[in-house]
Amino acid sequence: MKILSVEAEAFSIRLPRSFNGSNYTYTHKKCVFARATTNQGVEGFCYLGDDFGLGQKIAKMINEDFSKILIGRNPDQVEEIWEDIRPFARDILSDRRIALHAQALSDILCWDLRAKAEGKSVVDLLGQKRNSVSIMAISGYYGPQKTLADLAQEVRELVELGCYGMKLKVGGLTVDEDVERVKVVRNSGGENFILAVDANQAWSLKDSIKFANGCQDLNLLWIEEPVHWDNDVKDLSVLRKRTKIPICAGQSEVTLAGISRLIDAGAIDICNLHPGYAGGITPWLKSADLARKNGLKIANTGEPQLSASLMLACQHGMSVEIYHPDRDPFSPKHCLAFKQRSEGQIKTTSLLGWGIKA
């Protein structure tokens, strides 16, 4: 099998409302779609979110540069193709985020083509380890008029939609106010409601410790990226020694070496390298294996079109993280995931190669 054509295109859709995190605001959902055809009639497809508004440049790099590497190649050679593309990410005069996202889309295309050529879903190709995995919604965003009662109602609506848990946005108010928000979500969702929090690197080490102490008895699944990026490896390792709540980080790393540094420093319990930020499924799988060998859990923030397969392929994987359809209108599969009623779980099948079943 050989790749005959590769095409990428960027899209942007205005969201029905703003979604405010601790230090950012989403008003549009931006994505880059990539397609490929082969001489055997197999068609590949994938997409990734465009968090940095670089979609046009990412698509251009795929169309003008990476297509020359991909066309004529057998997608079974995914590791070799990944290595051949890698030099673009080492250009110190360019925006590395563009090359990494373009590499990720190219890599995911190859995995999709490989799976479809064998008549499999990607999770079958990777080796399915679990039959189901819990759904957790990335939710609880801030709003200028949003009250604690509104937050409690949001939790009840997620439960009604079939969601089994929430990754709550924190770090945008005072520590005391955010602790109170966690308590509201816990009380509204109940003790069995999966609850993690994500600060997006909003706090100092001192505030991170204060927050962890305030939430010590609230049964948090994890605290994600709590400290500022400036000294995060050291600060995370200190925080981890000061709390029993698991620490999740790795999303801001872009290499396997970065994950190794976090692990070697004793800074994390859960690794969540982002396949879109780090160059695709190929490096993500290596990070997952490294986590397993060190007795850690693995997570995949957002991108449920990937994580539905990746989490099922990892015995040590966590929940599949999805968005409310208002936050991610590109994918109807997300709506299907919300409507899944089997105790808030996604079960595997082949849909565009990516393993989601309504």
C-alpha positions as CSV (number, residue, x, y, z in Angstrom):
1,M,0.0,0.0,0.0
2,K,1.2,3.5,-0.9
3,I,-0.1,6.9,-0.1
4,L,-1.2,8.8,-3.3
5,S,-2.5,12.1,-1.9
6,V,-2.5,14.1,1.3
7,E,-4.6,17.2,2.0
8,A,-5.1,19.3,5.1
9,E,-7.5,22.2,5.8
10,A,-8.2,24.4,8.8
11,F,-11.7,25.3,10.1
12,S,-13.1,27.6,12.7
13,I,-16.6,27.8,14.1
14,R,-17.9,30.4,16.6
15,L,-19.1,28.8,19.8
16,P,-22.6,29.5,21.1
17,R,-21.0,30.9,24.3
18,S,-17.6,31.6,25.6
19,F,-15.6,29.1,27.7
20,N,-13.3,30.7,30.2
21,G,-10.5,28.8,31.9
22,S,-8.1,30.1,34.5
23,N,-6.0,32.0,32.0
24,Y,-7.6,31.7,28.6
25,T,-10.9,32.1,26.8
26,Y,-12.4,30.0,23.9
27,T,-14.8,31.8,21.7
28,H,-14.3,29.6,18.6
29,K,-13.6,25.9,18.0
30,K,-10.7,25.6,15.6
31,C,-9.6,22.4,14.0
32,V,-7.3,21.1,11.3
33,F,-8.6,18.2,9.2
34,A,-6.3,15.9,7.3
35,R,-7.1,13.3,4.6
36,A,-5.1,10.8,2.6
37,T,-5.8,8.3,-0.2
38,T,-3.9,5.1,-1.2
39,N,-3.4,3.0,-4.2
40,Q,-5.5,0.3,-2.6
41,G,-8.5,2.6,-2.3
42,V,-8.1,3.1,1.5
43,E,-9.0,6.6,2.6
44,G,-7.5,8.0,5.8
45,F,-9.0,10.8,7.9
46,C,-8.1,12.6,11.2
47,Y,-8.4,15.9,12.9
48,L,-7.0,17.8,15.9
49,G,-8.0,20.8,17.8
50,D,-6.1,24.1,17.0
51,D,-5.7,25.6,20.4
52,F,-3.2,28.2,19.3
53,G,-4.9,29.5,16.2
54,L,-2.2,28.2,13.9
55,G,-4.5,26.1,11.7
56,Q,-3.7,27.7,8.4
57,K,0.0,27.4,8.9
58,I,-0.3,23.8,10.1
59,A,-2.4,22.9,7.0
60,K,0.1,24.7,4.8
61,M,3.0,22.7,6.2
62,I,1.2,19.4,5.6
63,N,0.2,20.4,2.1
64,E,3.5,21.9,1.0
65,D,6.1,20.0,3.0
66,F,4.9,16.9,4.7
67,S,2.9,15.6,1.7
68,K,6.2,15.3,-0.1
69,I,7.4,12.9,2.6
70,L,4.2,11.0,2.9
71,I,3.3,10.5,-0.8
72,G,4.7,7.2,-2.1
73,R,5.3,5.8,1.4
74,N,3.7,2.8,3.0
75,P,1.8,4.0,6.1
76,D,2.9,0.8,7.8
77,Q,6.3,2.5,8.1
78,V,4.8,4.9,10.6
79,E,7.9,5.0,12.8
80,E,10.3,5.7,9.9
81,I,7.9,8.4,8.5
82,W,7.7,10.0,11.9
83,E,11.5,10.2,12.1
84,D,11.7,11.6,8.6
85,I,9.3,14.4,9.5
86,R,11.0,15.2,12.8
87,P,13.7,17.6,11.5
88,F,11.0,20.2,10.8
89,A,10.4,20.4,14.5
90,R,14.0,21.1,15.2
91,D,14.2,24.3,13.1
92,I,15.0,26.9,15.8
93,L,13.8,29.8,13.6
94,S,10.3,28.4,13.2
95,D,7.3,28.0,15.5
96,R,7.8,24.5,16.8
97,R,4.1,24.2,17.6
98,I,3.2,24.3,13.9
99,A,5.6,21.5,13.0
100,L,4.6,19.4,16.0
101,H,0.9,19.7,15.2
102,A,1.5,19.0,11.5
103,Q,3.6,16.0,12.5
104,A,0.9,14.7,14.8
105,L,-1.8,14.9,12.0
106,S,0.5,13.1,9.6
107,D,1.3,10.4,12.2
108,I,-2.4,9.9,13.1
109,L,-3.2,9.6,9.4
110,C,-0.7,6.8,9.0
111,W,-2.3,5.0,12.0
112,D,-5.7,5.4,10.6
113,L,-4.6,4.1,7.2
114,R,-2.9,1.1,8.7
115,A,-6.0,0.1,10.7
116,K,-8.4,0.5,7.8
117,A,-6.1,-1.5,5.5
118,E,-6.4,-4.4,7.9
119,G,-10.2,-3.9,8.3
120,K,-9.7,-2.9,12.0
121,S,-10.3,0.0,14.3
122,V,-7.3,1.8,15.6
123,V,-7.8,0.3,19.1
124,D,-7.8,-3.2,17.5
125,L,-4.5,-2.4,15.8
126,L,-3.0,-1.0,19.1
127,G,-4.2,-4.0,21.0
128,Q,-7.4,-3.5,23.1
129,K,-6.8,-4.0,26.8
130,R,-10.3,-3.0,28.1
131,N,-13.9,-3.2,26.9
132,S,-15.1,0.0,28.4
133,V,-13.9,3.2,30.0
134,S,-15.6,5.9,32.0
135,I,-16.4,9.3,30.4
136,M,-15.4,12.5,32.1
137,A,-16.5,15.9,30.8
138,I,-14.0,18.8,30.7
139,S,-16.4,21.3,32.1
140,G,-17.1,23.8,34.9
141,Y,-15.8,26.7,33.0
142,Y,-16.0,30.2,34.5
143,G,-18.5,32.9,33.5
144,P,-19.1,36.5,34.6
145,Q,-22.6,35.8,35.8
146,K,-22.1,32.1,36.7
147,T,-23.1,31.2,40.3
148,L,-22.4,28.2,42.5
149,A,-26.1,27.2,41.9
150,D,-25.4,27.3,38.1
151,L,-22.3,25.1,38.6
152,A,-24.4,22.6,40.6
153,Q,-27.0,22.6,37.8
154,E,-24.3,22.0,35.2
155,V,-23.2,18.9,37.1
156,R,-26.8,17.5,37.2
157,E,-27.1,18.2,33.5
158,L,-23.9,16.2,32.8
159,V,-25.2,13.3,34.8
160,E,-28.5,13.4,32.9
161,L,-26.6,13.4,29.6
162,G,-25.0,10.2,30.7
163,C,-21.6,11.6,31.8
164,Y,-19.9,9.8,34.7
165,G,-17.6,12.6,35.9
166,M,-16.1,16.0,35.4
167,K,-12.7,17.6,35.0
168,L,-13.4,21.0,36.7
169,K,-11.6,24.1,35.6
170,V,-9.9,25.8,38.6
171,G,-7.3,28.5,39.1
172,G,-9.4,31.5,37.8
173,L,-10.6,32.7,41.2
174,T,-9.1,32.8,44.7
175,V,-8.0,29.5,46.1
176,D,-10.8,29.6,48.7
177,E,-13.4,30.3,46.0
178,D,-12.2,27.4,43.9
179,V,-12.2,25.0,46.9
180,E,-15.8,26.0,47.4
181,R,-16.6,25.3,43.8
182,V,-15.1,21.8,44.2
183,K,-17.3,21.2,47.2
184,V,-20.4,22.2,45.2
185,V,-19.5,19.8,42.4
186,R,-18.9,17.0,44.8
187,N,-22.2,17.6,46.6
188,S,-24.1,17.9,43.4
189,G,-22.6,14.9,41.7
190,G,-22.4,12.6,44.7
191,E,-19.5,10.5,46.1
192,N,-19.4,8.2,43.1
193,F,-19.1,11.1,40.6
194,I,-15.6,11.1,39.1
195,L,-14.1,14.5,39.9
196,A,-10.7,15.9,38.8
197,V,-9.5,19.5,38.6
198,D,-7.4,21.3,36.0
199,A,-5.6,24.6,36.9
200,N,-3.8,25.0,33.6
201,Q,-0.6,26.1,35.5
202,A,-2.4,29.0,37.3
203,W,-1.0,28.8,40.8
204,S,2.2,29.3,42.7
205,L,3.5,26.4,44.7
206,K,2.1,28.0,47.9
207,D,-1.4,28.3,46.5
208,S,-1.2,24.8,45.0
209,I,-0.5,23.4,48.5
210,K,-3.3,25.5,50.0
211,F,-5.8,24.2,47.4
212,A,-4.7,20.6,47.9
213,N,-5.1,21.0,51.7
214,G,-8.6,22.4,51.2
215,C,-9.6,19.5,48.9
216,Q,-7.9,16.7,50.8
217,D,-11.2,15.0,51.8
218,L,-13.2,15.6,48.6
219,N,-12.0,12.5,46.8
220,L,-10.4,14.1,43.8
221,L,-9.2,11.8,41.1
222,W,-6.3,14.2,40.4
223,I,-5.0,17.8,40.3
224,E,-3.8,18.7,36.8
225,E,-1.0,21.1,36.0
226,P,-1.5,23.1,39.3
227,V,1.8,25.1,39.3
228,H,3.3,27.8,37.1
229,W,5.4,26.6,34.2
230,D,8.6,28.5,35.3
231,N,9.7,25.8,37.8
232,D,7.1,23.2,37.3
233,V,9.2,20.0,37.6
234,K,10.6,20.9,41.0
235,D,7.4,22.5,42.3
236,L,5.3,19.5,41.3
237,S,7.6,17.2,43.1
238,V,7.3,19.3,46.2
239,L,3.6,19.4,46.0
240,R,3.3,15.7,45.4
241,K,5.1,15.1,48.7
242,R,2.7,17.4,50.5
243,T,-0.6,15.9,49.4
244,K,-2.3,12.5,48.9
245,I,-4.2,13.7,45.9
246,P,-2.7,12.4,42.7
247,I,-0.8,14.9,40.5
248,C,-1.4,14.9,36.7
249,A,0.9,16.7,34.3
250,G,2.7,16.3,31.0
251,Q,0.3,18.1,28.7
252,S,2.7,21.0,28.4
253,E,5.7,18.7,27.5
254,V,6.3,18.0,23.8
255,T,8.9,15.2,24.0
256,L,9.3,11.8,25.7
257,A,12.4,13.3,27.4
258,G,10.2,15.9,29.0
259,I,8.0,13.1,30.4
260,S,11.1,11.3,31.6
261,R,12.2,14.4,33.6
262,L,8.8,14.6,35.3
263,I,8.9,10.9,36.2
264,D,12.6,11.0,37.4
265,A,11.8,13.9,39.6
266,G,8.9,12.1,41.3
267,A,6.7,14.9,40.1
268,I,3.6,13.0,38.8
269,D,1.3,10.1,39.5
270,I,-0.5,10.5,36.1
271,C,1.1,11.3,32.8
272,N,-1.0,13.2,30.2
273,L,1.3,13.9,27.2
274,H,-0.9,15.5,24.5
275,P,-0.6,13.6,21.2
276,G,-1.4,16.8,19.2
277,Y,1.2,18.9,21.0
278,A,3.9,16.2,20.9
279,G,3.8,14.8,17.4
280,G,1.1,12.2,17.3
281,I,0.2,8.7,18.5
282,T,3.7,7.3,18.1
283,P,5.3,9.4,20.9
284,W,2.2,9.1,23.0
285,L,2.4,5.3,23.0
286,K,6.0,5.5,24.2
287,S,5.0,7.9,27.0
288,A,2.3,5.5,28.0
289,D,4.8,2.6,28.1
290,L,7.2,4.7,30.1
291,A,4.5,5.5,32.6
292,R,3.5,1.8,32.9
293,K,7.1,0.8,33.6
294,N,7.2,3.3,36.4
295,G,3.9,2.3,37.9
296,L,2.1,5.5,36.8
297,K,-1.3,6.0,35.3
298,I,-1.9,7.5,31.8
299,A,-4.4,10.2,30.7
300,N,-5.2,12.0,27.4
301,T,-6.6,15.5,27.9
302,G,-9.3,16.3,25.3
303,E,-9.2,15.0,21.7
304,P,-11.7,12.2,22.5
305,Q,-11.6,11.1,18.9
306,L,-8.1,9.8,19.8
307,S,-8.5,9.0,23.5
308,A,-11.5,6.7,23.0
309,S,-9.0,4.4,21.3
310,L,-5.9,5.2,23.3
311,M,-7.5,4.7,26.7
312,L,-9.0,1.3,25.7
313,A,-5.5,0.2,24.6
314,C,-4.0,0.9,28.0
315,Q,-4.8,-1.1,31.1
316,H,-3.3,1.8,33.1
317,G,-5.4,4.4,31.3
318,M,-7.8,6.8,33.0
319,S,-11.2,8.2,31.8
320,V,-11.9,9.4,28.3
321,E,-12.2,13.2,28.5
322,I,-14.8,14.8,26.3
323,Y,-16.4,18.2,25.8
324,H,-20.0,19.3,25.9
325,P,-21.2,19.6,22.2
326,D,-21.4,23.4,22.7
327,R,-17.7,23.4,23.4
328,D,-16.8,21.1,20.4
329,P,-19.4,21.3,17.7
330,F,-17.1,19.7,15.0
331,S,-17.7,16.1,16.1
332,P,-21.2,14.5,16.3
333,K,-19.4,11.5,17.9
334,H,-19.0,13.7,21.0
335,C,-22.8,13.9,21.2
336,L,-23.1,10.2,20.8
337,A,-20.6,9.8,23.6
338,F,-22.8,12.0,25.8
339,K,-25.8,9.9,25.0
340,Q,-24.1,6.6,25.9
341,R,-26.2,5.3,28.8
342,S,-24.1,2.3,30.0
343,E,-23.1,3.9,33.3
344,G,-21.4,6.7,31.4
345,Q,-19.1,4.5,29.4
346,I,-17.8,4.4,25.9
347,K,-17.6,1.0,24.3
348,T,-15.5,0.1,21.3
349,T,-16.4,-0.4,17.7
350,S,-15.1,0.9,14.3
351,L,-16.3,4.4,13.3
352,L,-13.8,6.2,11.1
353,G,-11.3,3.9,12.6
354,W,-11.6,5.6,16.0
355,G,-13.7,3.3,18.1
356,I,-16.8,5.1,19.5
357,K,-20.2,3.4,19.7
358,A,-23.5,5.1,20.2
